Amino acid sequence: MISLTDSQKIGMGLTGFGVFFLFFGMILFFDKALLAIGNILFVAGLSFVIGLERTFRFFFQRHKMKATGFFLGGVFVVLIGWPIVGVVLEVYGFFLLFRNAALIKAVVVFLTEIGMGLTGFGVFFLFFGMILFFDKALLAIGNILFVAGLSFVIGLERTFRFFFQRHKMKATGFFLGGVFVVLIGWPIVGVVLEVYGFFLLFRNAALIKAVVVFLTEIGMGLTGFGVFFLFFGMILFFDKALLAIGNILFVAGLSFVIGLERTFRFFFQRHKMKATGFFLGGVFVVLIGWPIVGVVLEVYGFFLLFRGFFPVAVGFIRRVPILGSLLNLPGISGLVDKVGESNTMV
């Protein structure tokens, strides 16, 4: 696996958001603002991923000037307010720029990683939308992101073939029908249809195994983002919104990584009830608007729950961008190592 720097990871995120805004902008009848934001994010993200110098060299080689003209010209035309013309120019320029076989392969790998991110965000929005009493907007965004991400991961053709095989038409009808019902404003009915359709689509053993692996990776991402929001919320004077989002992401991510049943069993063992009470009580107190008290309760509960898992937790957090760099600072690194050694797993 290729190791990415922090700036490249930021670039991947920016590019992913850029693709999302472009996709969403085209769906919403070529919305000018969304397409403009998408273009800016995409080009900025590309510069972070491969560097400014390589981006400049890639676009401005002599034999690519025509392609670059169409692509960047299309970006400019979108920005000045002619979205349909601009997108057509961009697509043609993109095709000319990336028609080389090796480049196409690299782009496919790149888009697959973006798709993983979009799908992860889709799952997050769906989960968050259901928690917030089936919020229409969040569920709609989650559905669009999930389907778009799936198309990026396995490709448009394979996505189409997967959904529209003859023996899957009933399942596809329930799933995509549920997506449509959510989009037109009946979220509860839509989610029920989607869940049933999803079950029919993925009940094959091999598919279920692949989905479990996929959801585990998504869970790692959600947990990482949860830790980031919690950390950032504490830095910003115990910001209620950030801490609430961080808590939801962390618990949701944990459920994805080890499964709902194992999460339930982990928290509700008899000898862990005190620790669970402090931890989940702290989460609840944060959500109702007392962040400092809630965080204190959470930290104490977290210590009681996870003191046997500190070495694993420290290893995971060290792989999270920004937080990993902080844990590796001279003074902090030694302290964290001592805590990890004194709480080895039994």
Stockholm file with secondary structure:
# STOCKHOLM 1.0

chainA/1-346         MISLTDSQKIGMGLTGFGVFFLFFGMILFFDKALLAIGNILFVAGLSFVIGLERTFRFFFQRHKMKATGFFLGGVFVVLIGWPIVGVVLEVYGFFLLFRNAALIKAVVVFLTEIGMGLTGFGVFFLFFGMILFFDKALLAIGNILFVAGLSFVIGLERTFRFFFQRHKMKATGFFLGGVFVVLIGWPIVGVVLEVYGFFLLFRNAALIKAVVVFLTEIGMGLTGFGVFFLFFGMILFFDKALLAIGNILFVAGLSFVIGLERTFRFFFQRHKMKATGFFLGGVFVVLIGWPIVGVVLEVYGFFLLFRGFFPVAVGFIRRVPILGSLLNLPGISGLVDKVGESNTMV
#=GR chainA/1-346 SS CCCCCHHHHHHHHHHHHHHHHHHHHHHTTSCHHHHHHHHHHHHHHHHHHHCHHHHHHHHTCGGGHHHHHHHHHHHHHHHTTCHHHHHHHHHHHHHHHTCSHHHHHHHHHHHHHHHHHHHHHHHHHHHHHHHTTSCHHHHHHHHHHHHHHHHHHHCHHHHHHHHTCGGGHHHHHHHHHHHHHHHTTCHHHHHHHHHHHHHHHSCSHHHHHHHHHHHHHHHHHHHHHHHHHHHHHHHTTSCHHHHHHHHHHHHHHHHHHHCHHHHHHHHTCGGGHHHHHHHHHHHHHHHTTCHHHHHHHHHHHHHHHHGGGHHHHHHHHTTSTTHHHHHTSHHHHHHHHHHHHHTCCC
#=GC SS_cons         CCCCCHHHHHHHHHHHHHHHHHHHHHHTTSCHHHHHHHHHHHHHHHHHHHCHHHHHHHHTCGGGHHHHHHHHHHHHHHHTTCHHHHHHHHHHHHHHHTCSHHHHHHHHHHHHHHHHHHHHHHHHHHHHHHHTTSCHHHHHHHHHHHHHHHHHHHCHHHHHHHHTCGGGHHHHHHHHHHHHHHHTTCHHHHHHHHHHHHHHHSCSHHHHHHHHHHHHHHHHHHHHHHHHHHHHHHHTTSCHHHHHHHHHHHHHHHHHHHCHHHHHHHHTCGGGHHHHHHHHHHHHHHHTTCHHHHHHHHHHHHHHHHGGGHHHHHHHHTTSTTHHHHHTSHHHHHHHHHHHHHTCCC
//
